[in-house]
Amino acid sequence: MLPTANTPSYMTDVFEVFGRVKGGFTYVSDMELHGVREDWRFPENVDNFEGDCDDFAIACRMLLKEKGHNCRLVFCRTETGGGHLICAIGKMVLDNRMNFPVEIRYLQQRGYEFISASGLQPEDDWHEIVGISFKQS
């Protein structure tokens, strides 16, 4: 189950949010920043913050939700096998490892494996992703 976009203009918002968050984001591991392996939190200032992939994905989700969009956090394994969190909306993902938003299928082609997705609200349950199929346009 993938997230849906609420408006035809969601792509504009995706690129705007990605640019804003990416522009103020500095990657720092949770171990370096908080002294623990994993620490998920809402960034205090999305325009200037340090964090790892989950901080980036959470910041993107916060801003997209403020714009009225339904989006999900997606836990995946990258091509190297490492755990990673991204924000997904419609066919697009906001991933701190990328230079701009990309289609979900691009990450799949790069070797990402999608494991689970959050609900639409922060308190919603996470759901296992069994398989994703992509139609060729």
N, C-alpha and C positions, 0 to 999 in steps of 0.2 A: 504494500500500500504506500503510494507516494503522495506527497503533499500536493494540494491544488492551489492554483493562483486565483485570487479573488477578483481581479480586474484585468482588463485587456492591457493596461499600462504597467503591469507588474514588472516587466523587464526594465523599464526606466528606473523603478524603485530599487530593483536588484543591483543594478550597476551603481546607482547613487549610494546606497548603503554600503556596498562592498568598498567603493572608493573612500568613503568617509572612515570606515573602520580600519581598512588596510593602511590608510594614510597616517593614522595615529597609533598604530600597533607596533610594538617591539616584542619579538619572540623571546621569552625567558621561560625555562622549565619550572614546573611547580616545585621541584626540589630546590632549585636555586632561589626562587622567590618566596616560598612558604616553608621550606624544609620538610616537605612531605611528597610522596610519589604522585598523588592526585588530589587536587583541590579545585572544585567547581564553584565559581562565584560570579555574581553580576559585576561587571566593571563599573567603577564609580564614574569614570569619564571616558566614554567611548571614543573621544577625539584624541586621547593621549593616555595610553595604558600599556603595561607590560603583562604578558601572560603567555599561555600556550594555546593549542588548537581549541580546547574547550572554551577558553575565555573569548577567543575570536568568534567562534560559532554562536555563543550565547549573546555577545554584543550584536551580531548581525540579526539574530532572531528578535532581540528586544526592539531594534529599530524597525524591522519589517512589521512586527506586530503593532508598533505605534502608528504605522502607515495603514493599518487595517488588513494586513495579509495573514493568512494561515500558512505557517511553515513549521518544519520539524527539525529537530536535531537528529542526525544519523550517525551511529557508531559504525565504523568500518575498519578494515585492515588495509593498509596501503600496499603498494607493490613490493615493499621490503618486509611486510608481515607485521609492522608496528600498528598498534591501536591508534585510532585517529577519530576526531569528531568534526563534522561539517554541518552546515545549515543548508537545508534543501527547501525549495519552493518551486512548484510546477516542475518543469524539466531542468531547472537550473540549480547549481550548488554554489555556495560561497565557502571557499576552502582557503585557509591562510597559506597553504603551500602553492597556490596558484597566483598568477599576476592579475587575473580578472575572473569574474564569474564564468563557469563553464557548464556545459550540459552534463547531466548525470552519466550518460553513456560514454563521455570522454574519460571520466574517471574509471569506469568499468574497463574500457579499452586499455588504460594504463596499468591495469592489474588490481584495482581496488576491489575488495569484497565487502558488500554491504551486509552488516550483521543484524542491527536492530534500529528502530526509529521511535522517537518519542511521540507522545500524543500531541495534540494541537495546543494544549495548555501545559504550563510547567508542572502541574500536579498530576497530569494524566499518566497512565501506565505506558511503558515502553512495549513495543511489539517486535517480535522476531521477523526479519525479512527473509522469506523463503526463496524468492526468486524475482528477478526483474527482467522483463522482456521489453525490447525497444522496437517500435515500428520504424521502418525506414521512411523518411519523408520524401 
